[in-house]
Amino acid sequence: MKAILFDAPGSPEVLRYDDAPDPTPGADEVLVRVRATAVNRADLLQRRGVYAPPPGASPILGLELAGEVLTPAGPWRVGDRVMAVVTGGGYAELAVVPVGMVMRIPDSLSFEEAGAIPEAFLTAFLNLFTLGRLQAGETVLIHAGASGVGTAAIQLARVAGARVFATAGSPEKCALCRELGAELTINYREESFAARALDATGGRGVDLVLDFVGAPYWQQNTAALALDGRLQLIGFLGGSAGQIDLGPILAKRLHVTGTTLRRMPLPQKTALTADFVAFAHDRLASGELRPVIDTVYPLHQAAEAHRVMEANRNAGKLVLRVEESVTQP
């Protein structure tokens, strides 16, 4: 099969489109002919050599995919259109997926649209509901609202009946967040998101914050949270180290949780997948929820997609279309 490979960590230029061994599915796995995958921040970190895949995972980049089943297992049959989160291997013509992680693609969605769903929507669902315990009527502040996870989180929170605030770095990205259902958008380059969030809640603060930035946002995040508020740490784009004040954790009885979907035990990810499908499949089929795609690139242009994400030029997902033919088993 063809795949995107690299021999040593580095810039996007280290990525190459080349031959790789075909993966072999285990007893509880399906082999998928990948039609589309998408770029995630974790892919950039892995390429740079600072985020190794978990033990046993494919060293090939790619944490999500959409395609067709080639070898049946469990309820899945040859030709089924499916999508899934994977621990690696998405940037390839073939990939193996545990049976419990496989999700059926709604008939109304293309492979490219489906390839933009799994990692973003499952990450958002995990942090909003499973860990963040967001309820209807509560208020959530979503950072990086125009990112893949951000655009998914805004929609999921909206359909769950929450008030949604979002930050973004340009007027255009703020407009996208409002289009998706954010009641309040804040350009973090121009104003204090904590001050705006407090003002919009009459000084009470928000119930939940989804943060991708890390240490630089700690003070504003804790200031923006209400009593018994929850802070979900999803990433550290601004760095993980710095001088922080722990006082608000005690004073406000705050709950701070960090997680990475990639390293969750498989039984937990399987349960998460089932919960997400029950909540979102019909909504994706009807268009009530939708993946937001910035650009679709052919797989061999993965390096360019990495450059775009590193420059923070995308709004929504960067999808890689896998068009090459493979010999079916």
N, C-alpha and C positions, 0 to 999 in steps of 0.2 A: 504494500500500500504506500501511498504518498502521505507525508506528514510534514509539519513544521518542526525542525530540529535545531539545536545549537550545541556546540561542543564545549564552550566556555562562557561564563557569565560576561555580560557587557551590554552595549547599546543595542537598539533595534537591528543594527547591521549584522549582529551575530546570527540572526535567524536565517535559516535556509529551508527551501522546499526540496525535500529529498525522499529517498526510499527508506522505509522503516519496516521491521518485522510485523506481520499481521498478528493482532492479539488473539488469544485463544480463550473463549468463555469457559468459566467453571460451571459446576452443576446448577448453581442458582443464579446464573447470569445469562443475559441475552447478548448476542453480537448484533451491533447496529451499523448499518450503512449510513454514515454521517452525511447529511445534506447541508447542515448549517451549524455553526458554533458562534460564540461571541467572546469579545475581549473583556477581561476583568482586571481590576487593579492587582489582584494576586498574581496574574500572569506576568505583569511587569516586574513585580518583586522577584518572582521565581527566575525570570530571565536575567535579572541583575545579580542573582546568587544569594539573596537575603531571605528567601522563603522556600525552603526545601519541601518537596511533596511528602506526605505522610508515608510511613513504611508500607510497602506493598503497592503503592499507587504508581501509575504510569508516569515516567519522567517527561512525557510529552505534555506540552502546555494544553490548557483548555479545561474549564470546569463545568461546562454545560454543552448540550448538543441537542439536535433534532434530526430525525432520520427515519429509516425503515428497519424493522426487525428482519434479520437474516437467518438466525437460528432460534427456534422457539424454546420457551421455558415458561413454567407457570401458566398464567392466563394469556400469554402473549404468543401470537402466531406470525408466521412469515408474512411480510408485507404490511404489518400494522405500522401506522404512522405514530411515532412516539417521540417524547422529549424527556430529558433527565438532567439532573445534577450529577457530575462525576468527580472523583478525586484527582483526575488527570486524564489526558488522552483525547480531549475534544478536538484539538487541531490536527485531525487526521481523517482519512477516508473510512476507517473502521475503528470501532471502540466497543468495549464490553461494559455492560451496566448491570448492577445487581437487580434482580427481578423486582424487589420492593421499591426501587427508586424510579421505575419506569412510569411515565404518565402518558396517557393518550392525548394526542394533539386534536383539539376541536377541528371539525371539518372546515370551519370558516377561516382557519388560519393557514398561511403558507409555512413552508419549512423555515424561511428566514425570520418570520414573525415568531414562530415557536422557538427558534434558537435563541431569541432574545429574552425568553421568559424564565427558565428554570433558576439560575443562580440569583438573579435580581429579585424575583418574586418570592422565592423560598427564604432568602436572607431577610427580606422585608417582613414576611409573614412571621418568621421565627422571632424577630426582635420586637415587632409590634405586639403580637398576641401571645405566643408561647412563653416568652421571657418577659416582655414588657407589660403584659396583662392589660392591654388597652381595652377600655369599655366604651360603649356608646355614650355620648355626652361629655367624655373627657377631652382634653386638649393635648395634642402632640406637636412638638417642634421637630421638624425633619431638616437636618443639615444636608448640604449638597443635593438640594431638591431636584435639580435637573440631571443628576447622574442616573445610571441604570437603576440602582437600588432606590434612589430618591424618588424617581418617577413612579416606580412600583409602589413604594410606601405611601405616597400621597393618595393614590387611587384606593389602595386597600383600606387605609384609615377612613377615607371618605365614605366608602360603601358600608363600613362598619358603624357609621354614625358618629364619628369623632369630629371635633373641630381640628382643622389642620393648618398649622403655620409652617412656612418653609423658608430657608435661606438659599440664596444663589448669588452668583458673582457678576451678573449683567442684567440690564433691563429685559433683554430677550429671554434669558433663562427664567427670570421672575415671571414673565408673561406666560411661559410654558407651564410653570407651577400653578398659576391661577387657572389656566385652561384645564388642568387635570383635577382641580378641586381644592386647591389651597385657598383658604379664606384670607390669609395674611401672608404676603411675601416680603422678604427683607433682603436688600442688597447688602451683604456683609462687608463689601468694600467701602460703603458709604455711611453706615450707621450701626449703632449698637443693637444687636438682635435681642439681648437681654432686656434693654429698656423698652423696645417695641413690644416684646412679648408680655412684659409686666403691664404696660399701658393697655394692651388689648384685652387683658384679663382682669382689669380693675385692681391690679396690684397683687392678685392671688398667685400668679405664675402658672406654668403648664404642668400637666401631670406626667408627661413622658417626653424625653429628648432622645432622638436617634443621632448619634455623633460619629462622624467619620474622621474628624480632624485631630482629636486627642488633646494633648497638654495645653496648647495655646487657647483652647476654648473652655478649659476647666472653670475658670472664674465666672465667665458669663453663663455657662451651662448651669452651674449651681445657683447663681443669682436668679436665673429664669425659672427654676423649678419651684413648684408649690410644696407645701407641707406633705410629707410622705411621697414625694415625687420619685420617679425612676429615671435613671440615666443609663442608656444602652450604648456601650462603646463597641463600635463595629470596625473602626480602623484608626490609624494614626498618621494621616496624610501630613499633618503639621508637626509630627514628632511625638514621642511617648514620654519624654523626660522634661522636667521643668520644676520650678518652684510653685507649689500649689498650697492652698489653704484648705485643710480638712475640716475646719470648723462647721461649715454648713451641713456636712453629713450628719453630725450629731444634732445641730440646732433645728434642722428641718426633717430629721429622721429619713434621710435620703437612702435610696437603694441604688447601688452602682454595680452593673453587671457587664462583663465582657464575654464575647463569644466569637468563634470562627466556625462557620458551617462546614468547612472542608474537613476539620478534624473531629467533628462529632462522631460518636460511635454509630455504626450502621443501624442498629435497632432504633435509635433515636431519630436518625434521618428518615428511616422508613416510616415511622409514626408521623413525623412532620410532613412527609410527602402525602400521606393519606389524608391528614387534616387539611392540607392545602387544596388537594383535589376536591374534597367535599365542599370547601368554601368557594373555590375560584373557578372550577371547570366550566360550569354553566355561565358564569359571568364573563369568562373569556370568550365562550362561544357566542354570546349575545352581543359582545362589544362593550358591555358595561365596564369591563377591565380590558386594557389593551397594552401591549408592549410598545414602548416609544423607541423608535430606531432613528439614529442620526444618519448613518451611512452603512451600506453593504459593500464589502470588498470581496474579491475572490481570495481564496485561502492563501495563494502564493504571495499576496500583498499584505500578509500579516504584519510585516515590519512597519508599513505605512500606518496601519491602524494603531500600532503601539505608539508611534510618534504623535499621532493625533491625540491619543488619550494622555500621554505624558505632558503635552502642551495644554491640556484641559480645554480643548477646542470643541469637544463633543457635547451635545445635549441629548441624553438618551443613550441607547446602546450602539456599539460598533459591532456589526455582525460580519462573520466570515462565511461566504458561500463556498461549499465544497462541491465542485462540479465534475471532478475527474471520475472516470469509470474504473471499477474494480471488478475482479472476477469473484462472483459469488461462490460460497462454499457448497 
